[in-house]
Amino acid sequence: MITTRRLRVTSLLLALALVVAACGGDDAADTDDGDAADSGDATDDGADDDGAGSGEEVTISLARFFGDCDESTEGVTDVTLATSECEVIQILTNAFNEADNGVTVERLGGAVWDQYYTQLSTVFASGNPPNVAVMHSHRLPDFAGRDLLRPIADDLESVDVDFSDFTEPAQQGASYEDEVYALPFDIHGSLWHVNVDLFDAAGLTDDAGDPIMPTSVDELREQIETVQSETDALYFTQDWFEFGVGARLFLGLVAQQGGSIVDADGVATVDTPAGQEALALLNELASDASDPQQGYTDSQAAFLAGEAAVLHNGTWVVDQYQRESDFTYAALQVPVVYDEPGFWGDSHMWVLPAASNEDDAQRAASLQFVSFLYDNIGAWAKGTGHLANRTSVLTGGELDDAPQRDNYADAADTAVFVPAVPGWAGAWDALVDELQATWVSDKDPATALADAESRMNEELGTAGS
């Protein structure tokens, strides 16, 4: 039986040298170092290296989002004490700085998360980029395509990072035009967060007491009718208009039909039979099973108050809901209601800017820090709810005591990343706008898909293709 607990929400004020928002963390300190794992301190590989080989203390700069939590993490090096993405990454940084490795990592100044990439571009343009930066996989083409990042396959190998240990989606997300530009740090993506008590009240649990997920669109419709007739709750809720959560579900539903929202040539392909079917189902959920007037905060509050049986949200809230729910809670993979698994996914990654002002000692120190983060992917996953993206971590037992993780660990191999093409951020915004218009302002779905495809191709530079 899937048990319950509660968590709290991760901070959305991300700091940068920048700040990015979006996902949760993962696991606890990597068990590559048994003593470190037992104590709660991060694995301190490279702790005896002296200033990355320079003989003097080397300082490197780190650009990241995940929020500001300096007060709650000051002097803390035990990553098991972390309760948010921000606290996990800051405590890991503290642990690295406290180790006798000759390197100090300094974070750049803060900013709200939705300005992170704009500010990162500005820092690059100034000619003084950070030594290490966090980046979402879908942003990689926009930076690597402008030669702002350096390929790091050989660098990673030199510090004993086994790139082959990453899952296939993670490897793809860290690559651009057959070059590796990033160290993947997690996979985060869509989940179905389930109120098991409501499913049980509707007779939709198995002999073990676990919720029964629909395996077809017809079964989904039957469950909607059953839950809503047998309980006082809606079947489904999600953020319908704030952060593009509906577009994430659209991407997954298209993928479940064997389709894609961008073809192999980088041309947007949303106005297709698969796209039409996915949007029709989304609008059916909005009208028959949900409240499309709910945004991110309202949908989450409704779920935690027991007013909806299912909430579509991400991996980053698993621990919060485990702590805060007053009902039996389960975090499950998005059900397959078409032909094959498919759900929206993305990845936090670490990149090394191509900085002309960086000396050899700083380059070596940056790799030392990135290698340390690689060794602590388990700690990140355990502390945040995100999926570990290393096969050895997923199968090695390190996450066995993390709540809910067994329910969605297989998703690390089936995540569908947004396309890795330049201009994707603008194309995604266009898709979000048009899809939301159908359930928020009753725009004709056929017109919305046609407009979305046209606008997306304008952003991608593929109009007329």
Buried (B, 14 or more C-beta within 10 A) or exposed (E): EBEBBBBBBBBBBBBBBBBBBBBBBBBBBBBBBEEBBEBBBBBBBBBEBBBBEBEEBBBBBBBBBBBBBEEBBEEBBBBBBBBBBBBBBBBBBBBBBBBEBBBBBEBBEBBBBBBBBEBBBEBBEEEEBBBBBBBBBBBBBBBBBEEBBBBBBEBBEEBEBEBEBBBEBBBBBBBBEEEBBBBBBBBBBBBBBBBBBBBBBBEBBEEEEBBBBBEEBEBBBEBBBBBBEBBEBBBBBBBBBBBBBBBBBBBBBBBBBEBBBBBEEBBBBBBBEBBBBBBBBBBBBBEBBBBBEBBBEBBBEBBBEBBBBBBBBBBBBBBBBBBBBEBBBBBBBBBBBBEEBBBBBBBBBBBBBBBEEBEEBBBBBBBBBBBBBBBBBBBBBBBBBBBBBBBBBBEBEBBEEBBBBEBBBEBBBBBBBBBBBBBBBBBBBBBBBBBBBBBBEEBEBEEBBBBBBBBBBBBBEBBEE
